[in-house]
Amino acid sequence: MTAWPTESGRFALGDTPLQSGAVLPGAVLSWKTHGTLAPGRDNVVLYPTSYGAQHPDLAWLIGPDGVLDPTRWFIVIPDMFGNGLSSSPSNTPGWPGLVTAWDNVQAQQRLLAQAWGVERLHAVYGWSMGAQQAYHWAALHPGRVSRAVVNCGSARTATHNRVFLKGLMAILEAAPEHRGEGRFAGEPAAALRAFGRVYAGWGLSQDFYRADLHRTALGAPDLDTFLRTDWEERFARRRAADLYAQLRTWEAGDISRDARYGGDLARALGAIEARVLLMPGETDLYFRVADNAAELPFLRDAALRPIPSLWGHRAGNPAANPADADFLKRAVRDWLG
């Protein structure tokens, strides 16, 4: 039981046109809120979910002494399409294939406006694919976002990042259960085991493993146990079709993929009015510091503050890492004001 108000629900969007021109039939957004909406509706922090995550997975950083303070902010967590709670291949017959960050943002905008009458956000905070959505919010609705915290994310999925994603897709596609187009006759247990083990080599840095942190910080008795409990079992909780769909969403990430910008990334970055805090992990292997450094000159009001950590991509989601959690808390609280 939390010491602050929470609420959860499902928002029916109906048949929803997508960026691709297809339609997501009977679309639904699952959501959870923490805190109380201010009378002026000016204390809203949107907190989109990340790859494979559902809203309970994100709650660890919410608290009066946490990164996001629910006694001050009204925190709205919309579950991303494809995560198994909102519309996903696992629960939606006729899944259209590609659902983008653009599609998620448009659905979230409808949720905020119709459920709470919210037209402007104090901030959007996101990690990883949540950071991609935060960046899309700032570019697609520049007059509606005051601040954006892009924690281990980028404005456009980099080519090297896409190599990683295509490798994961290939593992799932190679499963005997794969029927094509990311759909499966049954859950591909062996492929998901390989999927988790490959992911483990990307989600954490070489320096993390060199320092033996999987044992000393996370308590694994040996490497195989760590790969099984922290990676294989984690991904086994999700349906393969949902994991595949979100890989496609991730790969398609690009804030300039909009009629206003026509693929011109510099133009899309320059249109952002929000104050943007870029927080890449220093040892992140796929959302690199260099990606954010290349974006920085085109942003009107932004700061680049890398997380000094050996924890690779997971430096931005440091539930088990007090030092990085403290760095994140201080930086984000300062940015939110």
C-alpha positions as CSV (number, residue, x, y, z in Angstrom):
1,M,0.0,0.0,0.0
2,T,1.5,3.3,-1.1
3,A,1.3,6.5,1.0
4,W,0.0,8.5,-2.0
5,P,-3.0,8.1,-4.2
6,T,-2.8,5.7,-7.1
7,E,-5.3,4.7,-9.8
8,S,-5.2,2.4,-12.8
9,G,-7.5,1.8,-15.8
10,R,-7.9,1.0,-19.4
11,F,-8.7,3.7,-22.0
12,A,-10.6,2.6,-25.1
13,L,-9.3,4.3,-28.2
14,G,-11.5,2.5,-30.7
15,D,-10.2,1.6,-34.2
16,T,-7.1,3.8,-34.4
17,P,-5.4,5.0,-37.6
18,L,-1.6,4.5,-37.5
19,Q,1.3,6.3,-38.9
20,S,1.8,3.5,-41.4
21,G,-1.7,4.0,-42.8
22,A,-3.0,0.7,-41.2
23,V,-5.5,0.6,-38.4
24,L,-5.1,-0.8,-34.9
25,P,-8.5,-2.4,-34.3
26,G,-10.2,-1.7,-30.9
27,A,-7.1,-0.1,-29.5
28,V,-6.7,0.1,-25.7
29,L,-4.2,1.9,-23.5
30,S,-3.5,0.5,-20.1
31,W,-2.4,3.1,-17.5
32,K,-1.5,3.8,-13.9
33,T,-1.2,7.1,-12.0
34,H,0.6,8.1,-8.9
35,G,-0.2,11.3,-7.0
36,T,-2.9,13.9,-7.2
37,L,-3.6,16.2,-10.2
38,A,-3.3,19.8,-9.2
39,P,-6.3,22.1,-9.7
40,G,-4.5,23.9,-12.5
41,R,-3.5,20.6,-14.1
42,D,0.1,21.9,-14.2
43,N,1.9,19.1,-12.3
44,V,1.7,16.3,-14.8
45,V,4.8,14.1,-15.5
46,L,4.3,11.5,-18.2
47,Y,6.4,8.4,-17.7
48,P,6.1,6.0,-20.7
49,T,7.2,2.4,-20.4
50,S,10.3,0.8,-21.9
51,Y,11.1,-2.4,-23.9
52,G,9.2,-5.4,-22.4
53,A,8.2,-3.4,-19.4
54,Q,4.8,-3.0,-17.8
55,H,3.8,-0.2,-15.4
56,P,4.6,-2.2,-12.2
57,D,8.2,-2.5,-13.4
58,L,8.6,1.2,-13.4
59,A,7.2,2.0,-9.9
60,W,10.5,1.5,-8.1
61,L,11.7,5.1,-8.7
62,I,8.5,6.7,-7.6
63,G,8.3,7.9,-4.0
64,P,8.8,11.0,-1.8
65,D,12.5,10.2,-1.7
66,G,12.7,8.7,-5.2
67,V,13.5,10.1,-8.6
68,L,9.8,11.1,-9.2
69,D,8.0,12.5,-6.2
70,P,4.2,11.6,-6.2
71,T,3.5,14.1,-3.4
72,R,4.5,16.8,-5.8
73,W,3.8,15.4,-9.3
74,F,0.8,13.7,-10.9
75,I,2.7,10.9,-12.6
76,V,0.9,9.1,-15.5
77,I,2.4,5.8,-16.7
78,P,0.9,4.7,-20.1
79,D,1.7,1.2,-21.1
80,M,3.3,1.2,-24.5
81,F,1.6,-0.7,-27.3
82,G,3.0,-4.2,-27.5
83,N,3.8,-4.7,-23.8
84,G,1.0,-7.2,-23.2
85,L,-1.2,-4.8,-21.2
86,S,-2.1,-2.2,-23.8
87,S,-3.0,-3.5,-27.3
88,S,-0.5,-6.0,-28.3
89,P,-0.1,-9.0,-30.7
90,S,-0.9,-11.3,-27.8
91,N,-4.3,-9.7,-27.2
92,T,-5.3,-8.1,-30.5
93,P,-6.5,-10.2,-33.5
94,G,-5.5,-8.5,-36.6
95,W,-2.4,-6.8,-35.2
96,P,-1.2,-4.5,-38.0
97,G,2.5,-5.1,-37.8
98,L,4.4,-1.9,-37.2
99,V,3.2,0.4,-34.4
100,T,5.5,3.4,-33.9
101,A,6.5,5.7,-31.1
102,W,4.5,8.3,-33.1
103,D,1.4,6.1,-32.7
104,N,2.0,5.7,-29.0
105,V,2.3,9.5,-28.5
106,Q,-0.9,10.3,-30.3
107,A,-2.8,7.7,-28.2
108,Q,-1.2,9.1,-25.0
109,Q,-2.3,12.6,-26.0
110,R,-5.9,11.4,-26.3
111,L,-5.7,9.6,-22.9
112,L,-4.4,12.7,-21.2
113,A,-6.9,15.1,-22.8
114,Q,-10.0,12.9,-22.4
115,A,-9.3,11.3,-19.0
116,W,-8.0,14.3,-17.1
117,G,-8.4,17.3,-19.3
118,V,-4.6,17.7,-19.5
119,E,-3.3,19.6,-22.5
120,R,0.2,20.5,-21.3
121,L,2.9,18.5,-19.5
122,H,5.3,19.7,-16.9
123,A,7.6,17.0,-18.1
124,V,8.0,13.8,-20.0
125,Y,10.4,11.4,-18.4
126,G,11.5,8.1,-20.0
127,W,14.3,5.5,-20.1
128,S,15.3,3.6,-23.2
129,M,12.1,3.2,-25.4
130,G,10.4,5.4,-22.8
131,A,13.1,8.0,-23.7
132,Q,12.3,7.6,-27.4
133,Q,8.7,8.4,-26.6
134,A,9.7,11.4,-24.5
135,Y,11.7,12.7,-27.4
136,H,8.8,12.1,-29.8
137,W,6.5,14.0,-27.4
138,A,8.8,17.0,-27.4
139,A,9.0,17.0,-31.2
140,L,5.4,16.2,-32.1
141,H,3.8,18.4,-29.5
142,P,6.3,21.2,-29.0
143,G,3.9,23.6,-27.4
144,R,2.6,21.1,-24.9
145,V,5.8,19.9,-23.2
146,S,7.8,22.1,-20.8
147,R,10.6,19.6,-20.0
148,A,11.8,16.3,-21.3
149,V,14.2,13.9,-19.7
150,V,15.7,11.6,-22.3
151,N,17.4,8.8,-20.2
152,C,19.4,6.4,-22.3
153,G,17.5,7.2,-25.6
154,S,17.9,9.0,-28.9
155,A,15.9,11.0,-31.4
156,R,16.5,8.4,-34.1
157,T,17.5,4.8,-33.6
158,A,21.2,4.6,-34.7
159,T,22.4,2.2,-37.3
160,H,24.5,0.2,-34.8
161,N,21.5,0.0,-32.5
162,R,19.5,-1.4,-35.4
163,V,22.1,-4.1,-35.9
164,F,21.5,-5.2,-32.3
165,L,17.7,-5.2,-32.9
166,K,17.9,-7.1,-36.2
167,G,20.0,-9.7,-34.5
168,L,17.3,-10.2,-31.8
169,M,14.6,-10.4,-34.5
170,A,16.6,-13.0,-36.4
171,I,16.7,-15.2,-33.3
172,L,12.9,-15.1,-33.0
173,E,12.5,-15.6,-36.7
174,A,14.7,-18.7,-36.7
175,A,12.4,-20.5,-34.1
176,P,10.5,-23.4,-35.5
177,E,7.4,-21.9,-34.0
178,H,7.7,-18.7,-36.0
179,R,4.9,-18.4,-38.6
180,G,6.2,-15.2,-40.2
181,E,5.7,-11.5,-39.6
182,G,6.5,-11.9,-35.9
183,R,3.7,-14.3,-35.1
184,F,4.2,-17.7,-33.5
185,A,2.4,-21.0,-33.3
186,G,3.5,-21.4,-29.7
187,E,6.0,-19.8,-27.4
188,P,9.5,-20.5,-28.7
189,A,11.2,-21.4,-25.5
190,A,14.6,-22.2,-26.9
191,A,14.7,-19.0,-29.0
192,L,13.7,-16.9,-26.0
193,R,16.5,-18.5,-24.0
194,A,19.0,-17.5,-26.8
195,F,17.3,-14.1,-27.0
196,G,17.9,-13.4,-23.3
197,R,21.6,-14.5,-23.4
198,V,22.4,-12.3,-26.4
199,Y,20.6,-9.4,-24.8
200,A,22.8,-9.8,-21.7
201,G,25.8,-9.0,-23.7
202,W,24.4,-5.7,-24.9
203,G,22.4,-4.5,-21.9
204,L,25.4,-4.4,-19.6
205,S,28.9,-3.2,-20.6
206,Q,32.2,-5.1,-20.9
207,D,33.4,-3.1,-17.9
208,F,30.5,-4.4,-15.8
209,Y,31.5,-8.0,-16.4
210,R,35.2,-7.3,-16.1
211,A,34.4,-5.9,-12.6
212,D,32.5,-9.0,-11.8
213,L,29.5,-6.9,-10.8
214,H,27.0,-9.7,-11.8
215,R,28.3,-11.5,-8.7
216,T,29.4,-8.8,-6.3
217,A,26.6,-6.3,-6.9
218,L,23.8,-8.6,-8.0
219,G,24.6,-11.6,-6.0
220,A,24.6,-14.3,-8.7
221,P,26.7,-17.3,-7.7
222,D,28.0,-17.8,-11.2
223,L,27.6,-16.4,-14.8
224,D,25.2,-19.1,-16.0
225,T,22.8,-18.5,-13.0
226,F,22.9,-14.8,-13.7
227,L,22.1,-15.3,-17.4
228,R,19.2,-17.5,-16.5
229,T,17.6,-15.5,-13.6
230,D,18.3,-12.0,-14.8
231,W,17.8,-12.5,-18.6
232,E,16.3,-15.7,-19.7
233,E,13.5,-15.8,-17.1
234,R,12.8,-12.1,-17.4
235,F,12.0,-12.4,-21.2
236,A,10.2,-15.7,-20.7
237,R,7.5,-13.7,-18.8
238,R,6.6,-11.9,-22.1
239,R,5.0,-13.3,-25.2
240,A,7.4,-13.6,-28.2
241,A,5.0,-11.9,-30.5
242,D,4.9,-8.9,-28.2
243,L,8.7,-8.8,-27.9
244,Y,9.0,-8.9,-31.7
245,A,6.5,-6.1,-32.1
246,Q,8.3,-3.8,-29.7
247,L,11.6,-4.5,-31.5
248,R,10.0,-3.2,-34.6
249,T,8.8,-0.1,-32.8
250,W,12.2,0.5,-31.4
251,E,13.9,0.1,-34.7
252,A,11.5,2.6,-36.4
253,G,12.2,5.3,-33.7
254,D,12.7,8.6,-35.5
255,I,11.3,12.0,-34.3
256,S,11.6,13.4,-37.9
257,R,9.3,10.7,-39.3
258,D,6.5,13.1,-39.5
259,A,4.9,15.2,-42.3
260,R,6.1,18.4,-40.6
261,Y,9.8,17.4,-40.7
262,G,10.0,15.0,-43.7
263,G,12.9,13.0,-42.3
264,D,15.0,16.1,-41.5
265,L,16.3,15.3,-38.1
266,A,18.0,18.7,-37.5
267,R,14.7,20.4,-38.3
268,A,12.8,18.2,-35.9
269,L,15.3,18.8,-33.1
270,G,15.2,22.5,-33.7
271,A,11.4,22.6,-33.4
272,I,11.5,21.3,-29.8
273,E,10.6,24.0,-27.3
274,A,11.0,21.9,-24.2
275,R,14.1,22.1,-22.0
276,V,15.7,18.7,-22.8
277,L,18.0,16.8,-20.4
278,L,20.0,14.2,-22.3
279,M,21.2,11.5,-19.9
280,P,23.0,8.7,-21.8
281,G,25.0,6.0,-19.9
282,E,28.7,6.4,-20.4
283,T,29.1,2.7,-21.2
284,D,25.7,2.1,-22.9
285,L,26.4,-0.1,-26.0
286,Y,23.4,1.0,-28.1
287,F,22.2,4.4,-27.0
288,R,25.6,6.0,-27.2
289,V,26.8,9.3,-25.6
290,A,27.9,10.3,-29.2
291,D,24.3,10.0,-30.4
292,N,23.1,12.6,-27.9
293,A,26.2,14.8,-28.4
294,A,25.3,15.0,-32.1
295,E,21.7,16.0,-31.3
296,L,22.7,18.6,-28.7
297,P,23.7,21.5,-31.1
298,F,20.3,21.5,-32.8
299,L,18.3,21.7,-29.5
300,R,17.2,25.2,-28.3
301,D,17.6,24.5,-24.6
302,A,19.3,21.3,-23.6
303,A,22.0,19.8,-21.4
304,L,24.0,16.7,-21.9
305,R,24.7,14.9,-18.6
306,P,26.1,11.4,-19.1
307,I,25.7,8.9,-16.3
308,P,29.2,7.9,-15.1
309,S,28.6,4.2,-14.7
310,L,29.9,0.7,-15.7
311,W,26.4,-0.6,-15.8
312,G,25.9,0.0,-19.6
313,H,22.3,0.6,-20.6
314,R,21.0,-0.4,-17.2
315,A,22.7,2.7,-15.7
316,G,19.5,4.5,-16.6
317,N,17.3,2.1,-14.8
318,P,19.3,1.5,-11.6
319,A,16.9,-0.3,-9.4
320,A,19.7,-2.4,-8.0
321,N,22.4,0.2,-8.2
322,P,22.3,2.9,-5.4
323,A,25.1,5.1,-6.8
324,D,23.5,5.5,-10.2
325,A,20.1,5.9,-8.6
326,D,21.4,8.8,-6.6
327,F,23.0,10.4,-9.6
328,L,19.7,10.0,-11.5
329,K,17.6,11.4,-8.6
330,R,19.7,14.5,-8.2
331,A,19.8,15.3,-11.9
332,V,16.1,14.7,-12.6
333,R,14.9,16.5,-9.5
334,D,17.0,19.5,-10.4
335,W,15.7,19.5,-14.0
336,L,12.1,19.2,-13.0
337,G,12.4,22.2,-10.8
